[in-house]
Amino acid sequence: MTVTIVDAEDVPWVNGEQVYDSMEPAFRDNFGGDPDQVRELLSRYWMRSLWLDRDSTRRIDHIRAVAGYRDLSEAYHDSVEEAYFLGGAAELSAEGRLIAGDYFWRPPGWVHKAWSDEGFENILCMEGAVASEGSDRVTRVVCPDHQAGEQAIARDTGDKGAAGENGVHADGVGPRGYLRRVESRHLPWAPIDAHWSGLDPGVLGLPAGTVGKPLSRNVATGACSALVRLPAGYAGTPQPVGRERFLVTTSGTATVAGRSLTACSLVHVPAGVPAPTFAADTDVELFVKVGEATT
């Protein structure tokens, strides 16, 4: 396995009507409207695909929805859904109003709907089939409006919090909890601490004092999502670790393995594989996803 570098400038924006074909059938066939309504909805939605694993159905996308976007129905997913907002604002019937810097981690089964008067932009992640996160393949299941904000598929396993059918925990929460809206702008930048983030300065090759903000953490495996800030002039090479890592630039410009990457570029480092050199041309902020330990 090798490192993958996705330069956002090389990834075209694709309108939702074209994105439709890349969606899992269990997702795209359940928008809750007639064909004309679905086409109108998708015409207001733009996407750059940064990562797509068809085996697990995991995907990481850079999303833009224009003013007037509105889901056609309430729905839930069998997959965890995770998002970090970059701009604009969106209303979610389960999470409330999210703006730039807000984040959510939604376990499977929670019914929700999104709409936006002004449009929004985010990094959107569907976790796909990851047993340790209680996450199954990406689906979309239409629900009646009165179920908005409810848990639709949690199973009674007899052990609250234990994973039951479809990997869903009986309380509908799972090993990271249900983080409806983490307002990262209200969190302090603090030196990275492995106890809260699963990240270690030595593991990432970061200098002493490099700061970050925790977003979510799996209490069983240490897998996590976090924000990390690299100061202008930083240069280093993250060391190989037994965890898969995704690093998405959210602001600033970085040079990675000699390639200049602008915001919303992605670097994927498989578990145990040496990472490329990183250099921060400006102050750089990263949205970082670290997986469960594999070795």
C-alpha positions as CSV (number, residue, x, y, z in Angstrom):
1,M,0.0,0.0,0.0
2,T,1.2,3.5,-0.8
3,V,0.4,7.1,0.2
4,T,-2.3,8.8,-1.9
5,I,-2.2,12.6,-2.5
6,V,-5.3,14.2,-3.9
7,D,-4.7,17.8,-5.0
8,A,-8.1,19.6,-4.9
9,E,-7.1,21.6,-7.9
10,D,-7.0,18.4,-10.0
11,V,-10.5,17.3,-8.9
12,P,-13.4,18.8,-10.9
13,W,-16.5,20.1,-9.3
14,V,-19.3,17.7,-10.3
15,N,-23.0,18.7,-10.2
16,G,-25.3,16.4,-8.2
17,E,-27.1,15.1,-11.2
18,Q,-23.7,13.5,-12.2
19,V,-22.8,12.5,-8.7
20,Y,-26.0,10.4,-8.7
21,D,-24.3,7.7,-10.6
22,S,-21.5,7.3,-8.1
23,M,-23.9,6.9,-5.1
24,E,-24.7,3.5,-3.6
25,P,-28.0,2.2,-4.9
26,A,-29.3,2.0,-1.4
27,F,-28.7,5.8,-1.1
28,R,-29.6,7.2,-4.5
29,D,-32.9,5.3,-4.8
30,N,-34.2,6.8,-1.6
31,F,-34.4,10.6,-2.0
32,G,-38.1,10.6,-1.2
33,G,-39.4,12.5,-4.3
34,D,-40.4,12.0,-7.9
35,P,-37.6,12.1,-10.6
36,D,-38.2,15.8,-11.4
37,Q,-37.9,16.7,-7.7
38,V,-34.7,14.7,-7.3
39,R,-33.1,16.3,-10.4
40,E,-34.1,19.8,-9.0
41,L,-32.6,18.9,-5.6
42,L,-29.3,17.6,-7.1
43,S,-28.9,20.5,-9.4
44,R,-28.3,22.6,-6.2
45,Y,-25.6,20.3,-5.0
46,W,-21.9,20.2,-6.1
47,M,-19.2,17.8,-5.0
48,R,-15.5,17.0,-5.3
49,S,-14.7,13.4,-4.5
50,L,-11.6,13.2,-2.4
51,W,-11.8,9.5,-1.4
52,L,-14.1,6.7,-2.4
53,D,-13.7,3.0,-1.3
54,R,-16.3,1.0,-3.1
55,D,-15.6,-2.1,-0.9
56,S,-16.5,-0.4,2.4
57,T,-18.6,2.4,0.8
58,R,-16.5,5.0,2.8
59,R,-16.4,8.3,1.0
60,I,-14.9,11.7,1.8
61,D,-16.2,14.6,-0.3
62,H,-15.9,18.4,-0.5
63,I,-19.4,19.6,-0.7
64,R,-21.1,22.8,-1.8
65,A,-24.8,23.4,-1.8
66,V,-26.2,26.6,-3.2
67,A,-28.9,28.8,-1.7
68,G,-32.3,27.1,-1.6
69,Y,-31.0,23.6,-1.1
70,R,-33.5,21.4,0.8
71,D,-33.7,17.7,1.3
72,L,-36.9,16.1,0.0
73,S,-37.5,14.0,3.1
74,E,-36.4,13.0,6.5
75,A,-34.1,10.0,6.4
76,Y,-31.5,8.0,8.3
77,H,-28.3,6.1,7.2
78,D,-26.9,2.7,8.3
79,S,-23.5,4.4,8.1
80,V,-22.0,7.0,10.4
81,E,-22.1,10.4,8.9
82,E,-19.5,13.1,9.8
83,A,-19.0,16.7,8.6
84,Y,-16.8,19.7,9.2
85,F,-18.3,22.9,8.0
86,L,-16.1,25.4,6.0
87,G,-18.6,28.1,5.2
88,G,-22.2,29.2,4.8
89,A,-24.9,27.7,7.0
90,A,-27.2,24.7,7.0
91,E,-30.2,23.8,9.2
92,L,-30.4,20.1,10.1
93,S,-33.5,18.8,11.8
94,A,-31.5,16.6,14.1
95,E,-28.5,18.9,14.8
96,G,-29.7,22.5,14.5
97,R,-27.9,25.3,12.7
98,L,-24.3,24.7,11.6
99,I,-21.9,27.3,10.4
100,A,-18.2,27.5,9.6
101,G,-16.1,25.6,12.2
102,D,-19.0,23.4,13.3
103,Y,-18.7,19.6,13.3
104,F,-21.0,16.7,13.8
105,W,-20.6,12.9,14.2
106,R,-23.9,11.2,13.7
107,P,-24.2,7.4,14.5
108,P,-26.4,5.3,12.3
109,G,-30.2,5.5,12.6
110,W,-30.7,9.1,13.6
111,V,-33.4,10.7,11.4
112,H,-32.5,14.0,9.9
113,K,-33.1,16.5,7.0
114,A,-30.9,19.4,5.7
115,W,-31.8,22.7,4.2
116,S,-30.1,26.0,3.6
117,D,-31.3,29.5,2.6
118,E,-27.8,30.8,1.9
119,G,-25.9,27.7,0.8
120,F,-23.1,25.9,2.7
121,E,-19.7,24.2,2.2
122,N,-18.3,21.3,4.2
123,I,-16.1,18.2,4.3
124,L,-18.6,15.4,4.3
125,C,-17.6,11.9,5.4
126,M,-19.7,8.7,5.2
127,E,-17.8,6.1,7.3
128,G,-19.1,3.0,5.5
129,A,-18.6,-0.5,6.9
130,V,-16.4,-0.1,10.0
131,A,-17.4,-2.5,12.7
132,S,-15.5,-0.8,15.5
133,E,-17.5,2.4,14.9
134,G,-20.9,0.6,14.7
135,S,-21.1,1.7,11.1
136,D,-22.5,-0.2,8.2
137,R,-22.6,0.4,4.5
138,V,-23.9,3.7,3.1
139,T,-27.7,3.8,2.7
140,R,-30.5,6.3,2.9
141,V,-33.9,5.3,4.3
142,V,-36.8,7.7,4.0
143,C,-38.8,8.4,7.2
144,P,-41.9,10.3,8.0
145,D,-41.5,13.9,9.1
146,H,-42.6,13.2,12.7
147,Q,-39.5,11.0,13.2
148,A,-37.2,14.0,12.8
149,G,-34.4,13.8,15.4
150,E,-35.4,10.3,16.5
151,Q,-33.3,7.1,16.6
152,A,-35.0,4.7,14.1
153,I,-32.9,1.5,14.1
154,A,-31.3,1.0,17.6
155,R,-31.7,-2.6,18.7
156,D,-32.4,-3.9,22.2
157,T,-29.4,-6.2,22.7
158,G,-30.0,-6.6,26.4
159,D,-26.7,-4.7,27.0
160,K,-27.1,-1.0,26.7
161,G,-24.3,0.3,24.4
162,A,-23.5,-3.1,23.0
163,A,-23.5,-3.5,19.2
164,G,-26.5,-5.5,18.0
165,E,-28.1,-6.0,14.6
166,N,-26.4,-3.9,11.8
167,G,-23.7,-3.0,14.3
168,V,-26.0,-0.4,15.8
169,H,-25.7,0.1,19.6
170,A,-28.9,-0.4,21.6
171,D,-28.8,3.3,22.8
172,G,-28.2,4.5,19.2
173,V,-25.0,6.3,20.3
174,G,-22.0,4.1,19.8
175,P,-18.3,4.4,20.8
176,R,-17.9,8.1,20.0
177,G,-21.3,9.2,21.3
178,Y,-23.6,11.3,19.2
179,L,-22.0,14.7,18.7
180,R,-24.7,16.9,17.3
181,R,-22.8,20.2,17.0
182,V,-19.2,20.7,18.1
183,E,-18.6,24.5,17.8
184,S,-14.8,24.3,17.3
185,R,-14.5,28.1,17.3
186,H,-15.3,27.9,21.1
187,L,-12.6,25.3,21.7
188,P,-9.0,26.4,22.6
189,W,-6.1,25.5,20.5
190,A,-3.9,23.4,22.8
191,P,-0.8,21.3,22.5
192,I,-1.7,17.9,21.0
193,D,-2.2,15.3,23.7
194,A,-2.5,11.6,22.8
195,H,-5.0,11.1,25.7
196,W,-7.7,13.2,24.0
197,S,-6.9,12.9,20.4
198,G,-5.2,9.6,19.6
199,L,-2.5,11.8,18.0
200,D,1.0,12.1,19.3
201,P,3.4,14.9,18.2
202,G,6.1,12.2,17.6
203,V,3.8,10.1,15.5
204,L,2.9,13.0,13.2
205,G,6.4,14.4,13.2
206,L,5.2,17.7,14.6
207,P,7.3,20.1,16.5
208,A,6.8,20.7,20.3
209,G,3.9,23.0,20.9
210,T,2.0,22.2,17.7
211,V,-1.7,22.7,18.6
212,G,-4.9,21.0,17.9
213,K,-8.6,20.7,18.8
214,P,-10.4,17.4,19.5
215,L,-13.6,16.8,17.6
216,S,-14.5,13.1,18.3
217,R,-12.9,10.0,19.7
218,N,-13.7,6.3,19.8
219,V,-13.3,5.4,23.5
220,A,-12.6,1.7,22.6
221,T,-10.0,2.0,19.8
222,G,-8.6,5.6,20.1
223,A,-9.7,6.3,16.5
224,C,-10.4,10.0,16.3
225,S,-11.1,13.2,14.3
226,A,-9.3,16.4,15.2
227,L,-8.2,19.8,13.9
228,V,-4.4,20.4,13.7
229,R,-2.7,23.7,13.0
230,L,0.8,23.8,11.4
231,P,2.6,27.1,11.6
232,A,4.0,28.8,8.5
233,G,7.6,27.4,8.0
234,Y,6.9,24.1,9.6
235,A,8.6,21.1,7.8
236,G,8.5,17.5,8.9
237,T,7.9,13.9,8.0
238,P,5.2,12.0,10.0
239,Q,6.5,8.6,11.1
240,P,4.8,5.2,10.1
241,V,2.2,4.1,12.7
242,G,-0.2,1.2,12.8
243,R,-3.2,3.4,12.1
244,E,-4.7,4.6,8.8
245,R,-4.6,8.4,8.5
246,F,-6.5,10.9,6.4
247,L,-5.3,14.6,6.4
248,V,-7.5,17.1,4.7
249,T,-6.3,20.7,4.4
250,T,-9.0,23.1,5.4
251,S,-7.1,26.4,5.0
252,G,-3.7,27.6,3.9
253,T,-1.2,26.1,1.5
254,A,1.1,23.1,2.1
255,T,3.8,21.4,0.1
256,V,3.5,17.6,0.4
257,A,6.1,15.4,-1.3
258,G,7.0,18.4,-3.4
259,R,3.4,19.1,-4.5
260,S,1.7,22.4,-3.5
261,L,-1.7,21.6,-2.1
262,T,-4.4,24.2,-1.6
263,A,-7.4,23.9,0.8
264,C,-9.5,20.8,0.6
265,S,-6.7,18.6,-0.7
266,L,-6.4,15.1,0.9
267,V,-3.4,12.9,1.9
268,H,-4.1,9.3,2.8
269,V,-1.4,7.4,4.7
270,P,-2.2,3.7,5.2
271,A,-1.3,2.0,8.5
272,G,2.4,1.2,8.7
273,V,3.4,3.2,5.6
274,P,5.9,6.1,5.7
275,A,4.3,9.4,5.2
276,P,5.6,12.1,2.8
277,T,7.3,15.3,3.9
278,F,5.0,18.2,4.9
279,A,5.9,21.8,4.7
280,A,3.6,24.7,5.6
281,D,4.0,27.5,3.1
282,T,1.4,29.5,5.2
283,D,-0.4,28.8,8.4
284,V,-2.2,25.5,7.6
285,E,-5.2,23.9,9.3
286,L,-5.9,20.2,8.8
287,F,-8.9,18.1,9.4
288,V,-7.4,14.8,10.5
289,K,-9.0,11.4,10.7
290,V,-7.1,8.6,12.4
291,G,-8.4,5.0,12.3
292,E,-8.2,2.1,14.7
293,A,-4.9,0.4,15.4
294,T,-4.2,-2.4,13.0
295,T,-0.8,-3.6,14.4
